[in-house]
């Protein structure tokens, strides 16, 4: 991963050079050196960042997953929500977007870019439907 790719990746994840350095347990100066290209980014750190980008998991979410005890559901109940949003750009229409609560960003369908609060008008939360009990459906037929 080049220095420019590193800077773009940590920006996409919402981290500064200092915070990503601390996440990987290195000196703050090391993160700045990775970003400037003075020191190459270790392959393990590069792979981790690429996987985080590909999967949409930020370090905060991964930390929450790691801290959950075995058997609990993925993440916290309010970590990922769905909300009605209207992006603030020409021609946009109301749509349901994925809301990353801890990052306070929205992922609009058909877009790879997360929008910040300042870039959308947001509406109410959308809740998934409750599971249908197969027995009660058969009883009503």
Order of alpha helices (4+ residues) and beta strands (2+ residues): alpha-alpha-alpha-alpha-alpha-beta-beta-beta-beta-beta-alpha
